[in-house]
């Protein structure tokens, strides 16, 4: 039959008494330690409260400063930058879609009618998303004007996660290197552009450019890989229309 001790029962043996004494002693030590730690903490806080408040104040100021900068400086600056870039963007679009391209690209870069050009936007609004986008426009405008070194410089400064613009920037750098007669560099950027995103527009375009350049460089196996990807993965692309011809050429050269 099971037994249990009622609350308040006194220990009946010497061992039980010693156990209770030890337990009480340990508990007392724990509480004493906690009291001492709490007292030390209070003493530390009291002694250093001036510095603690300073640290808290600095952290709060940094957080509030960042939030204030973002809300009251960065956002309005971005809006102003977009407004100031409107005319330059219009010049660029007109150059892409119309005639007198060179003069329009120059206006897009340097401005006109008292309005900022892309180069002004980059300088005046450095660090904003608008200045970043202006680097893309400036680099592409320089590419169209055959100023390939400036094209590479500005396009290299452009950063984006955009599905189309990100690979186009890499591919445009490749075009600039190709025009500078640096085919190995051009091939590298075409390959980067093809890998950067997987879509039906930029991917087959840069696979095709990479394949054609690889073929010219005597890298038939690499070219064949790129051409086959276009055939298998992008059969509806414009590049696929004549890809069999290039596949045949690459196969012949690869087997030599």
C-alpha positions as CSV (number, residue, x, y, z in Angstrom):
1,X,0.0,0.0,0.0
2,X,1.4,3.4,-1.0
3,X,2.3,5.9,1.6
4,X,2.8,9.7,1.5
5,X,3.9,12.4,3.9
6,X,1.3,15.0,5.1
7,X,2.2,18.7,4.9
8,X,3.9,19.7,8.0
9,X,5.1,16.3,9.1
10,X,8.4,16.4,10.8
11,X,11.3,14.2,9.6
12,X,11.4,11.1,11.5
13,X,15.0,10.1,10.9
14,X,18.4,11.7,11.2
15,X,19.0,11.4,7.4
16,X,15.8,13.2,6.6
17,X,16.7,16.0,9.0
18,X,20.1,16.4,7.5
19,X,18.6,16.4,3.9
20,X,16.2,19.1,4.8
21,X,18.9,21.2,6.4
22,X,21.1,20.9,3.3
23,X,18.1,21.7,1.0
24,X,17.3,24.8,3.0
25,X,20.9,25.9,3.0
26,X,21.2,25.5,-0.8
27,X,18.0,27.5,-1.3
28,X,19.2,30.2,1.0
29,X,22.5,30.4,-0.9
30,X,20.7,30.8,-4.3
31,X,18.6,33.6,-3.0
32,X,21.6,35.3,-1.4
33,X,23.4,35.0,-4.8
34,X,20.4,36.5,-6.6
35,X,20.2,39.3,-4.1
36,X,23.9,40.1,-4.4
37,X,23.7,40.1,-8.3
38,X,20.6,42.3,-8.2
39,X,22.4,44.7,-5.8
40,X,25.5,44.8,-8.0
41,X,23.4,45.5,-11.1
42,X,21.5,48.3,-9.3
43,X,24.8,49.7,-8.2
44,X,26.3,49.5,-11.7
45,X,23.2,51.2,-13.2
46,X,23.2,53.9,-10.6
47,X,26.9,54.6,-11.1
48,X,26.8,54.5,-14.9
49,X,23.2,55.7,-15.6
50,X,24.5,58.9,-17.2
51,X,26.5,56.9,-19.8
52,X,23.6,54.4,-20.3
53,X,21.2,57.2,-21.0
54,X,23.7,58.7,-23.5
55,X,24.0,55.4,-25.3
56,X,20.2,55.0,-25.4
57,X,19.8,58.5,-26.7
58,X,22.4,58.0,-29.4
59,X,20.7,54.8,-30.6
60,X,17.3,56.5,-30.6
61,X,18.8,59.5,-32.5
62,X,20.3,57.2,-35.1
63,X,17.0,55.3,-35.6
64,X,14.9,58.4,-35.7
65,X,17.5,60.1,-37.9
66,X,17.4,57.3,-40.4
67,X,13.6,57.2,-40.5
68,X,13.5,61.0,-40.8
69,X,16.0,61.0,-43.6
70,X,14.1,58.3,-45.5
71,X,10.7,60.0,-45.1
72,X,11.6,63.7,-45.3
73,X,14.7,63.8,-47.5
74,X,15.2,60.6,-49.5
75,X,11.6,60.3,-50.7
76,X,11.2,64.0,-51.8
77,X,14.7,63.9,-53.4
78,X,13.6,60.9,-55.4
79,X,10.4,62.5,-56.6
80,X,12.3,65.7,-57.6
81,X,14.9,63.6,-59.4
82,X,12.3,61.7,-61.4
83,X,10.7,65.0,-62.4
84,X,14.0,66.5,-63.5
85,X,14.8,63.4,-65.5
86,X,11.5,63.5,-67.5
87,X,12.8,65.6,-70.4
88,X,16.0,63.6,-70.7
89,X,14.0,60.4,-70.8
90,X,11.8,61.8,-73.5
91,X,14.8,62.7,-75.6
92,X,16.1,59.2,-75.2
93,X,12.8,57.6,-76.2
94,X,12.5,59.9,-79.2
95,X,16.0,58.8,-80.3
96,X,15.1,55.1,-80.0
97,X,11.8,55.5,-81.9
98,X,12.6,58.4,-84.3
99,X,15.1,60.1,-86.6
100,X,18.0,62.5,-85.9
101,X,19.1,59.9,-83.4
102,X,22.6,61.3,-82.6
103,X,21.4,64.7,-81.7
104,X,18.6,63.3,-79.6
105,X,21.0,61.0,-77.7
106,X,23.3,64.0,-77.1
107,X,20.3,65.9,-75.7
108,X,19.4,63.0,-73.5
109,X,22.9,63.0,-72.1
110,X,23.6,66.7,-71.8
111,X,20.1,68.2,-71.5
112,X,18.2,70.8,-73.5
113,X,15.6,73.5,-73.2
114,X,17.0,74.4,-69.8
115,X,16.3,70.8,-68.5
116,X,18.8,68.3,-67.0
117,X,20.4,65.6,-69.1
118,X,21.2,62.1,-67.7
119,X,24.7,63.3,-66.8
120,X,23.3,66.1,-64.6
121,X,20.9,63.6,-62.9
122,X,23.8,61.3,-62.1
123,X,25.7,64.1,-60.5
124,X,22.9,66.0,-58.8
125,X,21.0,63.0,-57.4
126,X,23.9,60.6,-56.7
127,X,22.7,57.6,-54.6
128,X,19.1,57.7,-55.6
129,X,17.3,55.1,-57.7
130,X,16.8,57.8,-60.4
131,X,20.6,58.4,-60.7
132,X,21.1,54.7,-61.0
133,X,18.6,54.5,-63.8
134,X,20.2,57.5,-65.5
135,X,23.4,55.5,-65.6
136,X,21.7,52.9,-67.8
137,X,20.3,55.6,-70.1
138,X,23.6,57.4,-70.3
139,X,25.5,54.2,-71.0
140,X,23.1,53.1,-73.7
141,X,23.1,56.6,-75.3
142,X,26.9,56.6,-75.4
143,X,26.8,53.1,-77.0
144,X,24.5,54.4,-79.7
145,X,26.9,57.4,-80.2
146,X,29.8,55.0,-80.6
147,X,31.5,56.3,-77.5
148,X,32.2,52.8,-76.2
149,X,34.5,53.5,-73.3
150,X,32.0,55.9,-71.7
151,X,29.2,53.4,-72.5
152,X,31.1,50.7,-70.5
153,X,31.7,53.1,-67.6
154,X,28.1,54.1,-67.1
155,X,26.6,50.7,-67.8
156,X,28.9,49.2,-65.2
157,X,27.6,51.6,-62.6
158,X,24.1,50.5,-63.2
159,X,22.6,48.0,-60.7
160,X,19.2,46.4,-61.1
161,X,17.1,43.3,-60.4
162,X,14.8,44.1,-63.3
163,X,13.9,41.2,-65.5
164,X,14.8,43.0,-68.7
165,X,17.1,46.0,-67.9
166,X,19.6,43.9,-65.9
167,X,20.5,41.6,-68.7
168,X,20.3,44.4,-71.3
169,X,22.9,46.4,-69.4
170,X,25.3,43.4,-69.4
171,X,24.6,42.8,-73.0
172,X,25.2,46.4,-74.0
173,X,28.6,46.2,-72.3
174,X,29.2,43.1,-74.4
175,X,28.3,45.1,-77.5
176,X,30.7,47.9,-76.5
177,X,33.6,45.5,-76.0
178,X,32.8,43.8,-79.3
179,X,33.1,47.2,-81.1
180,X,36.4,47.9,-79.3
181,X,37.6,44.6,-80.8
182,X,37.9,42.9,-77.4
183,X,35.9,39.7,-78.3
184,X,36.8,37.7,-75.2
185,X,35.5,40.4,-73.0
186,X,32.4,40.7,-75.2
187,X,31.8,37.0,-75.0
188,X,32.0,37.1,-71.2
189,X,29.4,39.8,-70.9
190,X,27.1,38.1,-73.4
191,X,27.3,34.9,-71.3
192,X,26.6,36.9,-68.1
193,X,23.6,38.5,-69.8
194,X,22.2,35.1,-70.9
195,X,22.6,33.7,-67.4
196,X,21.3,36.7,-65.5
197,X,17.6,36.1,-66.3
198,X,15.6,33.4,-68.0
199,X,13.0,35.0,-70.3
200,X,11.9,34.7,-73.9
201,X,13.4,38.0,-74.9
202,X,16.9,38.6,-73.5
203,X,18.0,35.0,-72.9
204,X,17.8,33.8,-76.5
205,X,19.2,37.1,-77.8
206,X,22.3,36.8,-75.8
207,X,22.7,33.1,-76.2
208,X,22.7,33.8,-80.0
209,X,25.3,36.6,-79.6
210,X,27.4,34.5,-77.4
211,X,27.2,31.5,-79.8
212,X,28.0,33.6,-82.8
213,X,31.0,35.2,-81.1
214,X,32.2,31.8,-79.7
215,X,32.1,30.4,-83.3
216,X,34.3,33.3,-84.5
217,X,36.7,32.6,-81.7
218,X,37.0,29.0,-82.7
219,X,35.0,27.7,-79.7
220,X,32.6,25.6,-81.7
221,X,31.6,23.3,-78.8
222,X,30.6,26.3,-76.7
223,X,28.7,27.8,-79.6
224,X,26.9,24.5,-80.3
225,X,25.8,24.4,-76.6
226,X,24.3,27.9,-76.9
227,X,22.6,27.3,-80.3
228,X,21.1,24.0,-79.0
229,X,19.6,25.8,-76.0
230,X,17.9,28.3,-78.3
231,X,16.5,25.4,-80.3
232,X,15.3,23.4,-77.3
233,X,14.3,26.1,-74.8
234,X,13.2,29.0,-77.0
235,X,11.7,27.6,-80.2
236,X,9.4,30.5,-80.6
237,X,12.0,33.2,-80.4
238,X,13.2,35.2,-83.5
239,X,16.7,33.7,-83.0
240,X,15.3,30.2,-83.4
241,X,14.1,30.9,-87.0
242,X,17.6,30.3,-88.5
243,X,19.2,28.5,-85.6
244,X,19.5,25.2,-87.6
245,X,22.0,26.8,-89.9
246,X,24.2,27.9,-87.1
247,X,23.9,24.5,-85.4
248,X,25.0,22.8,-88.6
249,X,28.0,25.2,-88.9
250,X,29.0,24.7,-85.3
251,X,28.8,20.9,-85.7
252,X,31.1,20.9,-88.7
253,X,33.7,23.1,-87.0
254,X,33.4,21.0,-83.8
255,X,34.2,17.8,-85.6
256,X,37.3,19.1,-87.4
